[in-house]
């Protein structure tokens, strides 16, 4: 582990959070669409078993309420003989019913998507807006402290780091509890709050610690 230490100052802007909202929104909408598709497929697959279950339920009801008399068994035998041609007649109906259900599911998903998207966007915008502001990161050989202006600093020890990722513009670092909740510290690789060269040198020191911590996971 490196002995480098230093401090970084940066600002999370509305432009940053807007990009995060857009990315999270697309992921959430894809999950919603996939869930709706799975539910629709389950409903369509349930049509055939349900139609087969109805005669069985009718037979059970008949046996319970009339008893196992010869007349009851004759009625059930006649129903069973009629079930085969009835089922052949019902198969086209079943296919049409499935197509109708699929179309209704598609229309319902498309019709409700703008509302779901607007609600999800409002929720995400509210959540990410709290992250806007000025930050200060202090790091040394033991870990780093991340402090948002006006709030208590959060300590992250290198031994607790379980996730490190680099994007084009950010260093993403998380411990177990944050990673489990899908959260992380997003530290910009560039900042207007410090001299660019000083910030770049500090970022290189922080990257060294993070990469070493990730290699130990």
VENHUWO-V342631 format. One record per residue. N is the residue number from 1. RES is the residue in three letters. SS is DSSP state (2 for helix, 1 for strand, 0 for the rest). PSI is psi in whole degrees, 0 to 359 (* if undefined). OMEGA is omega in radians with two decimals (NA if undefined). Layout:
# VENHUWO-V342631
N/RES/SS/PSI/OMEGA + N/RES/SS/PSI/OMEGA
This chain:
# VENHUWO-V342631
1/UNK/0/137/-3.12 + 2/UNK/0/153/3.06 + 3/UNK/0/4/-3.10 + 4/UNK/0/142/3.06 + 5/UNK/0/160/-3.12 + 6/UNK/1/187/-3.11 + 7/UNK/1/139/3.10 + 8/UNK/1/139/3.06 + 9/UNK/1/135/-3.12 + 10/UNK/1/172/-3.14 + 11/UNK/1/130/2.99 + 12/UNK/1/116/-3.01 + 13/UNK/0/173/3.07 + 14/UNK/2/328/3.11 + 15/UNK/2/320/3.09 + 16/UNK/2/307/-3.06 + 17/UNK/2/329/3.10 + 18/UNK/2/319/3.12 + 19/UNK/2/319/3.12 + 20/UNK/2/320/3.10 + 21/UNK/2/314/-3.12 + 22/UNK/2/316/-3.12 + 23/UNK/2/316/3.14 + 24/UNK/2/324/3.14 + 25/UNK/2/317/3.13 + 26/UNK/2/320/3.11 + 27/UNK/2/317/-3.12 + 28/UNK/2/320/3.14 + 29/UNK/2/323/3.08 + 30/UNK/2/319/3.09 + 31/UNK/2/317/3.13 + 32/UNK/2/316/-3.13 + 33/UNK/2/319/3.14 + 34/UNK/2/321/3.11 + 35/UNK/2/316/3.12 + 36/UNK/2/321/3.13 + 37/UNK/2/319/3.13 + 38/UNK/2/318/3.13 + 39/UNK/2/319/3.11 + 40/UNK/2/319/3.12 + 41/UNK/2/322/3.11 + 42/UNK/2/318/3.13 + 43/UNK/2/319/-3.14 + 44/UNK/2/321/3.12 + 45/UNK/2/335/-3.10 + 46/UNK/2/347/-3.09 + 47/UNK/2/309/-3.09 + 48/UNK/2/310/3.10 + 49/UNK/2/322/-3.13 + 50/UNK/2/318/3.12 + 51/UNK/2/327/3.09 + 52/UNK/2/333/-3.10 + 53/UNK/2/330/-3.09 + 54/UNK/2/311/3.10 + 55/UNK/2/322/3.13 + 56/UNK/2/319/3.11 + 57/UNK/2/320/3.10 + 58/UNK/2/320/3.11 + 59/UNK/2/318/3.11 + 60/UNK/2/317/3.13 + 61/UNK/2/318/-3.13 + 62/UNK/2/317/3.14 + 63/UNK/2/322/-3.11 + 64/UNK/2/317/-3.00 + 65/UNK/2/337/-3.12 + 66/UNK/2/346/-3.13 + 67/UNK/0/168/-3.09 + 68/UNK/0/66/3.12 + 69/UNK/0/163/3.08 + 70/UNK/2/322/3.11 + 71/UNK/2/320/3.12 + 72/UNK/2/315/-3.12 + 73/UNK/2/325/3.09 + 74/UNK/2/320/3.11 + 75/UNK/2/317/3.13 + 76/UNK/2/321/3.13 + 77/UNK/2/318/3.12 + 78/UNK/2/320/3.12 + 79/UNK/2/321/3.13 + 80/UNK/2/322/3.11 + 81/UNK/2/324/-3.14 + 82/UNK/2/344/-3.06 + 83/UNK/2/323/-3.09 + 84/UNK/2/307/3.10 + 85/UNK/2/327/3.12 + 86/UNK/2/323/-3.13 + 87/UNK/2/322/3.11 + 88/UNK/2/322/3.11 + 89/UNK/2/326/-3.04 + 90/UNK/2/341/-3.07 + 91/UNK/2/314/3.08 + 92/UNK/2/324/3.10 + 93/UNK/2/319/3.13 + 94/UNK/2/318/3.13 + 95/UNK/2/316/3.12 + 96/UNK/2/322/3.13 + 97/UNK/2/319/3.11 + 98/UNK/2/318/3.12 + 99/UNK/2/320/3.12 + 100/UNK/2/317/3.13 + 101/UNK/2/320/3.13 + 102/UNK/2/318/3.13 + 103/UNK/2/319/3.10 + 104/UNK/2/321/3.11 + 105/UNK/2/318/3.12 + 106/UNK/2/314/-3.14 + 107/UNK/2/319/-3.13 + 108/UNK/2/317/3.14 + 109/UNK/2/315/-3.14 + 110/UNK/2/321/-3.12 + 111/UNK/2/323/-3.11 + 112/UNK/2/349/-3.06 + 113/UNK/2/316/3.13 + 114/UNK/2/322/3.13 + 115/UNK/2/314/3.12 + 116/UNK/2/320/-3.13 + 117/UNK/2/318/-3.13 + 118/UNK/2/318/3.13 + 119/UNK/2/317/3.12 + 120/UNK/2/319/3.14 + 121/UNK/2/319/3.12 + 122/UNK/2/316/3.13 + 123/UNK/2/314/-3.12 + 124/UNK/2/320/3.14 + 125/UNK/2/316/3.12 + 126/UNK/2/318/-3.11 + 127/UNK/2/313/-3.06 + 128/UNK/2/336/-3.13 + 129/UNK/2/330/3.12 + 130/UNK/0/340/-3.11 + 131/UNK/0/348/-3.13 + 132/UNK/0/142/3.11 + 133/UNK/1/185/-3.13 + 134/UNK/1/141/-3.10 + 135/UNK/1/156/3.05 + 136/UNK/1/127/3.11 + 137/UNK/1/124/3.03 + 138/UNK/1/131/-3.11 + 139/UNK/1/151/3.07 + 140/UNK/0/198/-3.05 + 141/UNK/0/341/-3.11 + 142/UNK/0/326/-3.09 + 143/UNK/1/201/3.13 + 144/UNK/1/151/3.04 + 145/UNK/1/130/3.12 + 146/UNK/1/121/-3.10 + 147/UNK/1/124/2.99 + 148/UNK/1/142/-3.09 + 149/UNK/0/128/3.11 + 150/UNK/0/2/-3.12 + 151/UNK/0/161/3.12 + 152/UNK/0/143/3.13 + 153/UNK/0/150/3.07 + 154/UNK/1/132/-3.12 + 155/UNK/1/133/3.07 + 156/UNK/1/112/3.11 + 157/UNK/1/146/-3.11 + 158/UNK/2/329/-3.14 + 159/UNK/2/343/-3.14 + 160/UNK/2/354/-3.10 + 161/UNK/1/129/3.11 + 162/UNK/1/351/-3.09 + 163/UNK/1/124/3.06 + 164/UNK/1/129/-3.14 + 165/UNK/1/144/3.09 + 166/UNK/1/130/2.97 + 167/UNK/0/183/3.14 + 168/UNK/0/327/-3.03 + 169/UNK/0/349/-3.01 + 170/UNK/1/153/2.87 + 171/UNK/1/126/-3.07 + 172/UNK/1/122/-3.07 + 173/UNK/1/139/-3.14 + 174/UNK/1/148/2.97 + 175/UNK/1/182/-3.06 + 176/UNK/2/311/-3.07 + 177/UNK/2/319/3.11 + 178/UNK/2/315/-3.09 + 179/UNK/2/324/3.13 + 180/UNK/2/328/3.14 + 181/UNK/0/5/-3.12 + 182/UNK/0/25/-3.11 + 183/UNK/0/166/3.14 + 184/UNK/0/169/2.98 + 185/UNK/1/123/3.11 + 186/UNK/1/109/-3.06 + 187/UNK/1/118/-3.11 + 188/UNK/1/144/3.08 + 189/UNK/0/347/3.10 + 190/UNK/0/148/-3.09 + 191/UNK/0/140/3.05 + 192/UNK/0/357/-3.10 + 193/UNK/0/352/-3.13 + 194/UNK/0/166/3.01 + 195/UNK/0/130/-3.05 + 196/UNK/2/318/-3.10 + 197/UNK/2/318/3.12 + 198/UNK/2/318/3.14 + 199/UNK/2/321/3.14 + 200/UNK/2/316/3.13 + 201/UNK/2/318/3.11 + 202/UNK/2/321/3.12 + 203/UNK/2/323/3.11 + 204/UNK/2/320/3.08 + 205/UNK/2/317/3.12 + 206/UNK/2/319/3.10 + 207/UNK/2/321/3.12 + 208/UNK/2/315/3.11 + 209/UNK/2/314/-3.08 + 210/UNK/2/319/3.13 + 211/UNK/2/321/3.10 + 212/UNK/2/321/3.11 + 213/UNK/2/320/3.14 + 214/UNK/2/326/-3.13 + 215/UNK/2/340/-3.12 + 216/UNK/0/352/-3.10 + 217/UNK/0/*/NA
